[in-house]
Amino acid sequence: MSNRPKTWALARTYPQDQEEILTEAAAFYNRAGQHEKALALYQGVLDSDCEEPHLVQAFRIDALWDSGRHDEAREAARDLRREHPADAGPWNVVAETLETADELHDAADYFTAGVNQWVRSRKFCAGSNLADMGSPNSRQSQYFKAIDTRTQRGLTAS
């Protein structure tokens, strides 16, 4: 018996958390170097009634890159860009993937698009805390926490 049915069976016992369970399992498979299992789980989540398809697509792009399938990852990133996600999270995940791969120009484009999406989707005012977005341990929250830190350093340095 493969691990996929066990993972899906576990996720089905918690239907309200199914997407999160499967996405996290895929991330662990990816970190463990089991990229095909990760990609299969991400695709399964995307094929289901997924609540955050753009974020899952971004995680899938990361797994494609990690598996050495760079051309597929780039194509998937272009597809995601054409879909223009309204949430900053997917942009951030793809940007981090590209940054880690030393694709710095493309990473900067995705980071910039993520920040632009965030600014467009919220009323930004002085003193707001960007790190309050998302769950405390999410990549999106960590991304905005880093922006807050950099912004505060810049404000105190002037």
Salt bridges, closest charged atoms under 4 A:
GLU36 OE2 - ARG69 NH1 2.84
ASP62 OD2 - ARG139 NH2 3.89
ASP71 OD1 - ARG74 NH1 3.82
GLU72 OE2 - ARG69 NE 2.89
GLU75 OE1 - ARG78 NH2 2.89
GLU75 OE2 - ARG82 NH2 3.43
ASP79 OD1 - ARG82 NH2 2.25
GLU83 OE1 - HIS54 NE2 3.05
GLU96 OE1 - ARG139 NE 3.85
GLU103 OE2 - ARG74 NH2 3.07
ASP109 OD2 - HIS105 NE2 3.68
